[in-house]
Amino acid sequence: MNKELVNFIVKKYLKFDKKNPFISISAILAFIGVAIGVMVLIITMAIMNGTAKEFENKLFTMNYPLSIYPKFHNSVNQELLTSLEKEFPKLKFSPYLSSQVILQSGESMNGGMIFGVDPKREAPINSIYEKAVKNLTLSKYDIIVGDGIRENLYLSSGEKVTLYFTSLTPTGLSMMPKLKRFTYKSSFKSGLHAYDKTYVYTSIEALQTLLKKPATIYDGIHVYSDNAMKDIVALKEFLALNGAGVVGWWQQNGNFFAAMEMEKKALFIVLMLIILVASLNIISSLLMTVMSRRKEIALLLSMGASTKEVKKIFLKLGTIIGFSGIFVGICLGFLGMWILDTFEIISLPADVYGTSKLPLDLSTLDFISIVIGAAIIVLISSYYPAKKATNIDVIDVLRNE
């Protein structure tokens, strides 16, 4: 194959054609379309990944990597906790009691979920709680509430809050809900409004007294693990013999992340269509080039150029336009990510999205998928016109043109 001839003709055809400007304009539009498509795909996938990871981090903290629950009555107890700590020394365990409550301060009321925990065990596995109780000395009936509850009840440090529990206390001929005045100490802000308006923490001793629970019996045990998906297998085997079960945070929120993953795939397909539409301009540009250069192609073939060389010319012409668009699109995509990450151009409501800053995180797999997908579309778009160029009837063209 004569590479010098191929390169010479490709350079000639890449120049702006003043006689047929529509051919060059079509090629420029194809280049711009591919570049914009790749840029939009990169930024969109980065936003989707960033958003998913942001929610994952928030849910990971508030839901805990693993949670042990009782399968049978009183199956989660101090004996099980001691056994777990001996069997799995690398894991961190925090037993808890929980109950639904209504909080009242003055005339304001707020529903919530209260957790009785041991601060010394809870703080190492819950960074949100750890930050809230830092430098605080907590008593038995002190509470830590979500920032949403604090705002709704207008609480200030040291203020008394009345908590109504769902369990009832018999009083003569009637039943009254259990209630107790707690002291508000501090609040936490997880970044997720649903948790900040619902979660309340107190001492495990307080709930043991109010709910009349034995000191050795728990509603469950929160577990911290650096590799939860691996450790859950060993924990399941161990707990199966002790009448308890274990669930991972990803299982508790499976539907949410499945929906996000489906949305991400749908967006990828839809945005890839932008590149597909742009590639149609590559096809039209090359076909117009073939039609306008029929005489030149016929002369090349009559002078000894092979059909392989002719095909190579138009294939290379299409790939240069397409791959240049991909390269520029990648550069624009990363530039756009840098701008969005550096400057607060888009501000999000933190109570809805968990963060006010637009989260960006482009995974290597997504980047490779975008590049490969765009490259395949460009190659297919270039191949058809290149194949068409070799089907010219040399004798008929030279006789008539």
Secondary structure as GFF3:
##gff-version 3
##sequence-region A 1 401
A	DSSP	alpha_helix	3	14	.	.	.	ID=ss1
A	DSSP	alpha_helix	21	63	.	.	.	ID=ss2
A	DSSP	beta_strand	66	70	.	.	.	ID=ss3
A	DSSP	alpha_helix	78	87	.	.	.	ID=ss4
A	DSSP	beta_strand	92	105	.	.	.	ID=ss5
A	DSSP	beta_strand	108	117	.	.	.	ID=ss6
A	DSSP	alpha_helix	119	122	.	.	.	ID=ss7
A	DSSP	three_ten_helix	123	125	.	.	.	ID=ss8
A	DSSP	alpha_helix	127	133	.	.	.	ID=ss9
A	DSSP	beta_strand	142	146	.	.	.	ID=ss10
A	DSSP	alpha_helix	147	153	.	.	.	ID=ss11
A	DSSP	beta_strand	160	171	.	.	.	ID=ss12
A	DSSP	beta_strand	174	188	.	.	.	ID=ss13
A	DSSP	alpha_helix	193	196	.	.	.	ID=ss14
A	DSSP	beta_strand	199	203	.	.	.	ID=ss15
A	DSSP	alpha_helix	204	210	.	.	.	ID=ss16
A	DSSP	beta_strand	220	224	.	.	.	ID=ss17
A	DSSP	alpha_helix	228	240	.	.	.	ID=ss18
A	DSSP	beta_strand	244	248	.	.	.	ID=ss19
A	DSSP	alpha_helix	249	252	.	.	.	ID=ss20
A	DSSP	alpha_helix	254	292	.	.	.	ID=ss21
A	DSSP	alpha_helix	294	302	.	.	.	ID=ss22
A	DSSP	alpha_helix	307	342	.	.	.	ID=ss23
A	DSSP	alpha_helix	350	353	.	.	.	ID=ss24
A	DSSP	alpha_helix	364	389	.	.	.	ID=ss25
A	DSSP	alpha_helix	394	400	.	.	.	ID=ss26
###
